[in-house]
Amino acid sequence: MINKIKTLLAATAITGVIAVTCNGTAQAASQELIDAAKKEGKVVWYTALVVNQVVRPLAEAFQAKYGIKVEFVSALWQEQALRMINEGKTGKVQGDIFDGPPAFEQVYAAGFVEPYLIPSAADYPAAYRDPKGLWTAHSLQPTGIAVNTDLVQEKDYPKTYEDLLDPKWKGRMAWTTSTSAGGPPGFIGMILDHMGEEKGMEYLRKLAKQDIINVPSNQRVVLDKAVAGEVPLVLSVYNYHIPISQAKGAPIKWIKIEPLSGHLGTFSLIKNAPHPNAARLLLDFIMSEEGETIQARAGYIPAHPAVPAENPSLKPEGNYTFSGIAPDRMMVEGPRWVKIYRELFE
């Protein structure tokens, strides 16, 4: 499977060059693109994001600015990926864009992602955009450690990853069973990068003996277990979820141990999209300062370097080292990290 993905990546590199050469001018947010997008009249967005929190505000702002209707289909990423693959195979593509790196991995492997480039992402760090235009990050998804401050005294807060090996934490830590880059596989990849292969695997074997509780749900549910006092310490929870709980009076604290693992929230263009111009215009809007500001107000950590997070300390720049895992790297190395997780921790 890994060799197949590497071959697909190499093949798409050629397509990416062609897209830059042939479509670079058309992809600019010019009047020509706007007119073409308006002629198409609408854009269809397949999303796994929270509709009322961020999808609807972005869609309404885009519609108000350009007069182009945004239709969105909300479902779990697994359902979205299956929908896009089936539509691509039958030649009846309905969607134009989609979000999320987990869906990207499957849809790209099936051959249904179209390269695109947008001017609004030109100032993004290279790590936040695919050079071939296969994806662009709209948000950062750092995951880290949190403790229940009623259950853990400040003197006992872990200060390094090695501190998690202390016997006092055995059977008292939890994390999600998600096999995404935002779950244990991403943590494993970060540890191997941070410590090196030999020392990293040695550390992971020791950590596995700490009997981490596997919670068959998402990162938000894991954090809520710490908030409720069911477990004193949790791993691989999104750092931006923590201030939301704190604002409600929860006894929870983010423990900033570097580097933080996690992934990028991304957008991609569906191959043979029925509304390609409207799709590119919407993508450009989402990644623009205007679109990123809407996302920041919704509680996301914007990828655009000029747009601060609502809580500036949550954004990596100037605050901490973020070992974000790009979708294409997760495709190649993720299966091994998942295997390590299942062998050591399940």
SESE-737822 format. One record per residue (C-alpha): residue in one letter; x, y, z. Coordinates in pm, whole numbers, plus 32768, in hexadecimal, padded with zeros to 4 digits. Layout:
% SESE-737822
AXYZ...
***
This chain:
% SESE-737822
M800080008000I811A80F4805AN81C980B47F0DK808180F17E57I8053823D7F0AK81B982A77EBCT8176825A7D4EL803883287D55L80F0844A7DF6A81FC84407CEBA80F784327BD6T803985587C66A817486287C73I8165862F7AF5T7FF586927AFFG804987A27BFCV8149883C7B13I804D883C79F8A7F4988E07ADAV803A89F77B35T809C8A3179CCC7F418A267933N7E5F8AA57A45G7F318B967B11T7E918CCE7A79A7D2F8C467A8AQ7D598BEE7BF9A7DA18D567C5EA7C7F8E047D0ES7C4D8EDE7BDAQ7B0D8F707B4EE7B218E627A43L7B138D517B4CI79FF8E037C0AD792E8E237ACEA79648CB37A77A79098C4D7BDBK77CB8D1F7BD4K776B8C807A8BE77818B297B33G769C8BB37C42K76F38AD17D63V77FA89F97E0AV77CC88B27EC9W789D88798002Y78BF872280A5T791687618210A796086B48357L79888802840DV788C8883850BV777E89298439N76FC8A388523Q78558A8385AEV79148AC2846AV78728A39832AR773D8B138330P77F98C578389L78F18C1D826DA77DF8BC38175E770C8CF281D0A78348DE281B7F78988D558063Q77348D6B7FE0A77168ED1805CK785C8F337FB1Y78308E867E61G76BF8E2C7E44I771A8CC07E07K76528BB87EBDV770D8AC47F9FE766D89707FD0F770F889480D6V76E88728812DS774786D98295A77AE857982FBL78C684B6839DW7A0584B882CEQ79E98341828FE7893837381EEQ7912849C8127A7A3D83DC80A2L796182B98036R786E83A97F8EM798384587EC8I7A2583127E5CN78DB827F7DEAE788183BD7D2DG79D683BF7C87K79BF82537C1ET7865827B7B89G78B983C37ADDK77A284787B99V786885737C66Q778886567D35G787A86F97E29D797E88057DE4I7A5788247F1BF7A8B8764805DD7B3E879181A7G7C0D86B38287P7D5085F18266P7CB6849D82B9A7BCC84B8818DF7CE8853B80B5E7DB5840080ECQ7CA4831D8065V7C2283FE7F51Y7D80844A7ED3A7DE482DB7ED6A7CAF82967DFFG7D1F83A17D05F7C0D84A57D3BV7CCA85D97DB8E7D0C86F67CC4P7E3A87DB7CF8Y7DED894B7D2AL7EAD8A857D89I7E1B8BBC7E2EP7EB78D127E60S7E3D8D3B7FC6A7F268C238039A805D8CB67F96D80DA8D4280E1Y80988C0381A5P81C58B44822FA822F8A31813FA81CC8929823FY806289A1822DR802C897280B7D807688607FC2P816288E37EB1K8096882C7DA8G7F5088BC7E27L7EBA87767EA4W7E5788147FF1T7E72895780B2A7E5A8976822AH7D488A5582B2S7D848A058421L7E86896E850AQ7E25884B85E5P7F2E882C86F8T7EF8871887F4G7F948709894BI7F6D86AC8AB7A7E6C872A8BB1V7E3B86EA8D23N7D18870D8E13T7D9388158F08D7CB5878C9020L7D5E863A9003V7EC4869C8FAFQ7F93878E907BE807188838FC1K81AD87E4904BD8146869E8FA5Y8107872C8E48P81DD86748D48K82E787568CB3T837586688BADY82F7853A8AEFE83DC84648BC7D831384D38CF9L81EC840E8C6FL82B082D38CC2D8298831C8E37P81E481FB8EE7K80E682EF8F7AW804783128E22K8017819E8DE3G7EAC815C8D8DR7E5982CC8DC2M7E8483558C60A7D9483458B39W7D8C839389C7T7CAE835B8899T7CB3822187C5S7CAD82F8868AT7DB282848591S7DD183DE84F6A7EFD84C68512G7E448570862FG7E3A842B86F5P7F3D83348778P7FDF82F98620G8032846C8608F80C084648769I81928335870AG821383E085D0M827085168699I832C8447879DL83F2838F8690D844884DB85EBH849F85808735M8568846987D6G85E383AA86A8E8580824B863DE863E817D8740K860382568872G84A382A48800M843E813687E8E84E080F4893AY8413820F89CFL82CF8196892ER8301803589B6K832A80C58B13L81FC81A88AE5A812B807C8A7AK816B7FE08BD0Q80B981098C6ED7F6980728C07I7EDA81A58B57I7D5F81958B4AN7CDC818489E5V7B9B824C89BBP7AD781E68883S7A708346882AN7B01849587BDQ7BEF85878868R7AD7866088F0V7A3B853889A7V7B9084D88A35L7BC1863A8ABBD7A6586338B54K7AC784FD8C18A7BDF85C38CB8V7AF386E88CF6A7A0285F98DA4G7B17856C8E7EE7B0684108DE9V7C79841C8D9BP7D8185178E14L7E5085358CD4V7E0085188B62L7EDD85088A2FS7EA8857B88C8V7D8B8670890AY7D6787A98836N7DFF88D188EDY7CF489C28872H7BE488F3891CI7C7E89398A71P7C2F8AB08A89I7AC88A638A25S7AAA897E8B54Q7B648A728C35A7A708B878BD4K795B8AAB8C5EG7A148A848DA8A7AA8892C8D69P7BD688CC8E41I7CB588848D15K7E0C88FE8CAAW7EDA88D68B6FI803888508BB6K811888D88AA5I821D87C88A67E82D588008921P82C287AA880CL814A878D87F1S80CB86878702G7F9486AE862EH7F2A86F084CBL7EAD87F783DBG7D44883E8385T7D43883B8209F7C6D887D80D7S7C8187D27F85L7BDA87EC7E32I7B1C86BE7DACK7B8686407C57N7A8886917B45A79CF87807C2EP789087FD7B85H78D289647BFBP7A4E89867BE5N7A5D8B027BD6A79708B367CF8A7A348A2B7DB3R7B808AE07D82L7AE58C2A7DE4L7A578B957F24L7BA48AF17F77D7C528C3D7F43F7B558CE68028I7B758BE0813AM7CF08C078142S7CEB8D848125E7D198E698250E7BA28EA8824CG7B4B8D378250E7C578CE3834ET7BD88DF48437I7A7F8D54842FQ7B1E8C08848EA7BE78CA985A5R7AA78D398637A7A148BDA862AG7B2C8B5E870BY7C128AC78604I7D878B0D85EEP7DAE8BB48499A7EC88B4683B5H7EEE8C9E8316P80238D4083B5A7F7F8E9883BFV7E4A8E24847DP7E708DEA85F5A7DAB8CEA86BAE7CA38D6E87A9N7D8D8CF388BAP7EE28D54882AS7F9E8C61890CL7EFF8B3A8857K7FA68B88870BP81038AEF86DEE81B78C218655G82878CB08770N81E68BCC8874Y824D8A62883FT82CF89638746F81BC88B88681S820B876F85D5G80DF877A84ECI80BC864D8408A805C869A82A0P7F5B85BA81F2D8050852D80F3R814784CB8204M8031842282C8M7FDB835A8192V813C82D38173E81A782AB82DFG805782998390P801C81248356R815C80D38414W810181BB8533V7FA7811D8546K804C7FC58550I812C80328671Y7FFD80BB872BR7F3A7F798702E805C7E998761L80C57F5F8894F7F9380138919E7E527F6088BA
***
